[in-house]
């Protein structure tokens, strides 16, 4: 719904885009009172959501200017250029805000880890099991406390963990 920007003069659209980025970065967001004549409250909220999502998506996926402009065909060329200008000028600031938001989810950090490979040769239900088991011990620091987390996994569970960690690493690398 970025096409709603066409209801404003280009200079005010540029100011609005900067204010939306300010809001994303934890500063004063745009106030509806300044734009109440241009849009209804539903349109206003939709425009803010659309612009914020556009900025976050463009920075998070490291979209090129051409990709951003292609997504703004409905907004008109001058408004699309305003959005692109704001995005180009404040890309690093938006990236930092997104990283801060991600980092604030949890203050826990991996301090150290240890692993052991075990072979379960039998159990009370089966006399010949021969199942490899990984014992993983993680030392996690949350603020000042150090907590030890230990888990034991079979091959399938380990593969699932590795896949999840690879996916998380891919997302982190895209944000850098």
N, C-alpha and C positions, 0 to 999 in steps of 0.2 A: 504493500500500500504506500510505497514511497511516492507514487504518482500524486498523492495528496499535496506534495511540496509545490506543485504547480499553482496552488492557490495563493502563493506568496510571491512578492518580488524577489528577484535573484539575490539581492544583497541581504534581505531578511532570511532567505533560505540558507545562505552561507552562515549567518549568525546562529540560526537554529541548529545547524549541523554541529557547529563548534560547541554549543551549549549541550547538545546530546552527548558529545564526547566528554565534556566536563562532567556530566552526570555519571558516565561509565567509569571515569577516573576518580570518583568519590568527591567531586566538588559540586557546586550548585548546579542542578539540572535546569532545563528551561521551565518556565512557569506558564501554566495555561492561561493565566490572566492577560499575558501579553499577546496571545493569539486567539482569544475567545471569539473574535469576529470572523476568523477565517475557517474554523472547524467546530463541529459539535464535540462534546466530550468523548464520544466513542471514536470519532475520527482522530481526535487528538491522541488518545491512548494508542490507537492502532499505528499512527504515524511514528510515535516515539518508539514503540516496540519494533516496528519495521526498520527504522534507522539504526537503533541499537543492535539489532540482530545482523543487519547488513555490515556494520563496522566490525562487530565481533567475528562474524564469519569470514570477512575479507582478510582480517589480520590473522585469525586462527588458521586459515588454509593458505595464507601467503598468496592471495590472489593477485594477479597482475592488474594493471590499470585497465587493460582491454576487457578482462573478465568482469571487472566491476562495472564498467560502462555498458557492457552487454546486458547486465542485469538491471540496468536503470533506463531501459528504452522507454518505459511508460512515463518517466518523470520529465521528459523533455531534455533537450541537449544542454541548455544552460544550467538547469538544476542538477543534471547528472554531472556536469563538469564541476559544480560547486561541491558536490559530495566527494568526487574524486580528489579535488584540491584539499579538502579537509582530511581525507583519509591519507593522502600522501604526506601532508604536513605533520600529522599527529599519529602516524602508524606506530612509532616506537612507544609513545605514551600509552596508546591503547594496549599494545602488547604487554607493557609493564603492568598495567592495571589488571589484565587477564591473568598474568602470572601471579600477581599478588592475591587475586581472588582464588586461584587454584591452590596456592600455598596455604591460604588461611583455612582451608577445609580441615587440615590436621597439622598439628605442630610436631607430630611424631616423625622421627627419622631413624633409619637403620644405622646402627652404630657398628655392629659386627655380626658375623654369622659363622656357623660351623656346621659341617654335615658329616654323616657317617652312612656308609652303605652296609646293610645287613642282609643276610640271607636266611629267611625263615625256612627251616628244613622240615618242620612238622608242627602240628597243633593238636589240641585235644580232639579235634574232629577228623583230622586226616593224618596218616602216618608219614606220607611223603608229599610235602607241600612245595618246596623249592621255589619260593617266591621272593624276589628281591624287594627290599624295603629301604627307603631313604629316610633317615632321621635328620631333620633340619632344625637347628637351633638358631633363633634370631635374637639379637640383643637390640632392643628398640629404646631410643631415648625420647621421652616426652617431657619437654621443658627441662627439668633437672633430674627427673627420676629415670632410672635405667630398669627396664623390664625385660625379662627373658621369656620368649615364646618358643615352645618346642612342638614340633608336629612330626608325624610319621606318615609316609605316603607310599602307595604302591606305584607301579609304573604308569597307570592311567592317570592317577591324581597328579603325579609329577609332570606328565605331559600337559595336563590342563593348566597347572601353575606356570609352566614355562611359556605356554601360549599367551596366558593373561599378562605375564610380565613383558613379553615381547610387544604386545599390543599397547600396553601402557608406555613403554619406551618409545614406540613410534609416535604416539601422541605428544609426548614430552619433546621429542626431537622436532616435531612440526612447530611447536610453540617457540623454539629457540631461534 
